[in-house]
Amino acid sequence: MQYACAALETEKKKKEPGIIRLRVASEEEVELIPEGNLSREDMNEFQVWLDKAIQSGHRTIALNFKGVSTLSSSAIGRILHFKKTCDELDRKLLIRGCSAEMLRLLKMIRFDALIRIEP
């Protein structure tokens, strides 16, 4: 089962649409797969997809960042809040598919101490 949605365009400038997909990986895991930049302008849509991942009922939610080039501070905040929600609902959150640069960033801000990061 896959869902896809184009990112919202800002009024100031037209940008390439970002895509976010939700993929059921197994009975236990659902994978959220954003592509492009996770910028402040995309946070409402990103939150909608985070909510869909929680509502799916899967025990494990994986954020696959293979296609993500940058994370804004707003995205980092949303992910931290989402981690708290997952903990409260006894769900596991993990991050996978990071580029070497993204992995360095996540380690620098100590995400790896809070969220499991897979290669």
VOGU-102175 format. One line per field, with one value per atom (N, C-alpha, C): residue number from 1; residue in one letter; atom name; x, y, z. Coordinates in steps of 0.2 Angstrom, whole numbers. Layout:
// VOGU-102175
drense = [NUM_...]
tigu = [A_...]
tipa = [CA_...]
x = [X_...]
y = [Y_...]
z = [Z_...]
END
This chain:
// VOGU-102175
drense = [1_1_1_2_2_2_3_3_3_4_4_4_5_5_5_6_6_6_7_7_7_8_8_8_9_9_9_10_10_10_11_11_11_12_12_12_13_13_13_14_14_14_15_15_15_16_16_16_17_17_17_18_18_18_19_19_19_20_20_20_21_21_21_22_22_22_23_23_23_24_24_24_25_25_25_26_26_26_27_27_27_28_28_28_29_29_29_30_30_30_31_31_31_32_32_32_33_33_33_34_34_34_35_35_35_36_36_36_37_37_37_38_38_38_39_39_39_40_40_40_41_41_41_42_42_42_43_43_43_44_44_44_45_45_45_46_46_46_47_47_47_48_48_48_49_49_49_50_50_50_51_51_51_52_52_52_53_53_53_54_54_54_55_55_55_56_56_56_57_57_57_58_58_58_59_59_59_60_60_60_61_61_61_62_62_62_63_63_63_64_64_64_65_65_65_66_66_66_67_67_67_68_68_68_69_69_69_70_70_70_71_71_71_72_72_72_73_73_73_74_74_74_75_75_75_76_76_76_77_77_77_78_78_78_79_79_79_80_80_80_81_81_81_82_82_82_83_83_83_84_84_84_85_85_85_86_86_86_87_87_87_88_88_88_89_89_89_90_90_90_91_91_91_92_92_92_93_93_93_94_94_94_95_95_95_96_96_96_97_97_97_98_98_98_99_99_99_100_100_100_101_101_101_102_102_102_103_103_103_104_104_104_105_105_105_106_106_106_107_107_107_108_108_108_109_109_109_110_110_110_111_111_111_112_112_112_113_113_113_114_114_114_115_115_115_116_116_116_117_117_117_118_118_118_119_119_119]
tigu = [M_M_M_Q_Q_Q_Y_Y_Y_A_A_A_C_C_C_A_A_A_A_A_A_L_L_L_E_E_E_T_T_T_E_E_E_K_K_K_K_K_K_K_K_K_K_K_K_E_E_E_P_P_P_G_G_G_I_I_I_I_I_I_R_R_R_L_L_L_R_R_R_V_V_V_A_A_A_S_S_S_E_E_E_E_E_E_E_E_E_V_V_V_E_E_E_L_L_L_I_I_I_P_P_P_E_E_E_G_G_G_N_N_N_L_L_L_S_S_S_R_R_R_E_E_E_D_D_D_M_M_M_N_N_N_E_E_E_F_F_F_Q_Q_Q_V_V_V_W_W_W_L_L_L_D_D_D_K_K_K_A_A_A_I_I_I_Q_Q_Q_S_S_S_G_G_G_H_H_H_R_R_R_T_T_T_I_I_I_A_A_A_L_L_L_N_N_N_F_F_F_K_K_K_G_G_G_V_V_V_S_S_S_T_T_T_L_L_L_S_S_S_S_S_S_S_S_S_A_A_A_I_I_I_G_G_G_R_R_R_I_I_I_L_L_L_H_H_H_F_F_F_K_K_K_K_K_K_T_T_T_C_C_C_D_D_D_E_E_E_L_L_L_D_D_D_R_R_R_K_K_K_L_L_L_L_L_L_I_I_I_R_R_R_G_G_G_C_C_C_S_S_S_A_A_A_E_E_E_M_M_M_L_L_L_R_R_R_L_L_L_L_L_L_K_K_K_M_M_M_I_I_I_R_R_R_F_F_F_D_D_D_A_A_A_L_L_L_I_I_I_R_R_R_I_I_I_E_E_E_P_P_P]
tipa = [N_CA_C_N_CA_C_N_CA_C_N_CA_C_N_CA_C_N_CA_C_N_CA_C_N_CA_C_N_CA_C_N_CA_C_N_CA_C_N_CA_C_N_CA_C_N_CA_C_N_CA_C_N_CA_C_N_CA_C_N_CA_C_N_CA_C_N_CA_C_N_CA_C_N_CA_C_N_CA_C_N_CA_C_N_CA_C_N_CA_C_N_CA_C_N_CA_C_N_CA_C_N_CA_C_N_CA_C_N_CA_C_N_CA_C_N_CA_C_N_CA_C_N_CA_C_N_CA_C_N_CA_C_N_CA_C_N_CA_C_N_CA_C_N_CA_C_N_CA_C_N_CA_C_N_CA_C_N_CA_C_N_CA_C_N_CA_C_N_CA_C_N_CA_C_N_CA_C_N_CA_C_N_CA_C_N_CA_C_N_CA_C_N_CA_C_N_CA_C_N_CA_C_N_CA_C_N_CA_C_N_CA_C_N_CA_C_N_CA_C_N_CA_C_N_CA_C_N_CA_C_N_CA_C_N_CA_C_N_CA_C_N_CA_C_N_CA_C_N_CA_C_N_CA_C_N_CA_C_N_CA_C_N_CA_C_N_CA_C_N_CA_C_N_CA_C_N_CA_C_N_CA_C_N_CA_C_N_CA_C_N_CA_C_N_CA_C_N_CA_C_N_CA_C_N_CA_C_N_CA_C_N_CA_C_N_CA_C_N_CA_C_N_CA_C_N_CA_C_N_CA_C_N_CA_C_N_CA_C_N_CA_C_N_CA_C_N_CA_C_N_CA_C_N_CA_C_N_CA_C_N_CA_C_N_CA_C_N_CA_C_N_CA_C_N_CA_C_N_CA_C_N_CA_C_N_CA_C_N_CA_C_N_CA_C_N_CA_C_N_CA_C_N_CA_C_N_CA_C_N_CA_C_N_CA_C]
x = [4_0_4_4_8_3_5_1_7_4_9_5_9_6_11_9_14_14_20_21_18_16_13_18_15_19_19_24_24_21_19_16_22_27_33_36_37_40_38_38_36_42_41_47_45_50_48_44_39_35_39_38_41_36_39_34_35_30_30_26_29_25_25_20_20_19_24_24_24_19_19_25_29_35_34_30_28_22_19_14_16_22_24_27_29_32_29_29_27_33_34_40_37_39_38_44_43_48_47_50_50_56_55_60_61_67_69_71_69_70_65_66_61_62_58_59_53_54_49_42_42_36_32_36_33_31_31_30_23_18_11_9_12_11_15_21_25_21_18_14_8_5_-1_2_8_10_13_16_18_11_6_0_-3_-3_-5_-1_6_10_8_6_4_-3_-7_-14_-14_-9_-8_-8_-7_-7_-1_4_10_15_18_22_29_31_38_36_39_38_45_47_54_53_58_58_64_63_68_70_76_79_83_83_87_86_80_79_79_81_80_87_87_94_95_90_91_85_87_82_82_77_76_76_77_76_69_64_57_56_59_59_62_67_70_66_63_58_52_49_43_45_51_53_54_57_58_51_46_39_36_37_35_38_44_47_44_42_39_32_28_22_22_27_29_30_34_35_29_25_19_14_14_10_13_19_23_25_27_29_36_39_47_47_52_53_61_62_69_70_76_78_83_82_86_88_93_94_97_100_104_110_111_118_123_129_135_134_132_132_126_120_114_116_119_121_126_130_135_131_126_122_118_115_110_115_121_125_127_129_131_126_119_114_111_115_114_107_105_99_100_106_107_106_107_106_98_94_87_83_85_82_87_85_89_90_96_98_101_98_100_104_108_112_107]
y = [-6_0_6_11_17_23_28_35_40_45_50_56_62_68_73_78_84_89_92_97_103_107_113_118_123_128_134_138_144_149_155_160_164_164_169_166_159_156_149_148_141_136_131_126_119_115_108_105_101_98_92_92_86_81_75_69_66_64_60_54_48_42_38_34_30_23_18_12_7_2_-4_-9_-9_-13_-21_-21_-28_-27_-32_-31_-27_-27_-23_-16_-15_-8_-5_2_6_11_13_17_24_29_36_38_40_41_48_53_60_61_65_66_74_76_83_86_92_96_96_95_95_102_107_114_116_122_125_125_127_128_121_115_109_105_109_106_104_107_105_99_98_92_86_88_83_80_85_82_78_80_75_68_68_61_57_61_58_55_59_57_51_51_45_39_40_34_31_36_34_30_33_30_23_22_15_9_11_5_1_2_-2_0_-5_-5_-1_-1_2_7_13_18_20_19_21_27_32_38_36_35_34_40_42_49_48_43_42_47_50_55_62_63_69_73_79_82_87_90_94_94_95_95_102_105_112_111_116_115_114_116_114_107_104_97_93_95_92_92_98_99_94_94_89_82_80_73_72_76_75_75_79_79_72_70_63_58_58_53_52_58_58_55_56_53_46_44_36_33_36_33_33_38_38_32_31_25_19_18_12_9_14_13_14_11_12_17_21_26_25_24_24_28_29_33_29_29_25_28_26_28_35_37_44_44_50_51_52_51_52_59_64_71_71_69_69_65_59_55_59_63_67_73_76_81_78_72_69_67_65_63_69_74_81_83_83_85_80_74_69_65_65_61_54_52_44_42_47_45_44_47_47_42_42_38_33_27_22_24_24_26_20_18_12_15_11_13_13]
z = [0_0_0_-5_-5_-6_-3_-3_-6_-10_-12_-12_-11_-11_-13_-17_-18_-13_-12_-7_-9_-4_-5_-8_-12_-15_-11_-10_-6_-11_-8_-13_-16_-12_-15_-21_-21_-27_-28_-34_-36_-35_-32_-31_-34_-35_-37_-31_-33_-28_-25_-18_-14_-14_-13_-13_-6_-3_3_2_3_2_9_10_16_13_15_12_18_17_22_21_25_24_27_32_35_39_42_47_53_55_60_59_52_51_45_46_40_39_33_32_28_31_28_24_18_13_10_14_10_5_1_-4_-5_-6_-7_0_1_7_11_18_23_26_23_25_29_32_36_33_26_22_21_22_21_28_33_40_41_38_39_36_30_26_29_31_35_41_45_51_49_43_41_40_36_35_41_46_52_56_56_59_55_49_45_47_48_50_57_62_68_68_64_63_60_56_53_58_64_69_69_65_65_71_74_80_78_72_71_65_66_61_59_52_50_45_47_42_38_31_26_23_25_22_16_13_7_2_1_-4_-1_5_8_8_5_5_11_14_19_24_31_36_39_40_43_51_54_62_63_59_60_60_55_54_59_62_68_74_75_80_80_73_72_74_71_72_80_84_91_94_92_95_93_87_85_89_90_94_101_104_110_110_104_103_102_99_98_104_109_115_119_119_123_121_114_111_111_114_114_107_103_96_95_91_89_83_84_78_77_70_68_62_60_54_50_44_40_33_29_23_22_28_28_23_20_17_22_21_25_29_25_27_32_31_35_41_41_47_51_49_53_56_53_56_62_60_66_72_71_76_80_76_79_84_82_87_91_92_96_95_89_87_88_87_88_95_100_107_109_104_106_101_95_90_86_85_82_75_73_66_62_57_53_47_44_38_32]
END
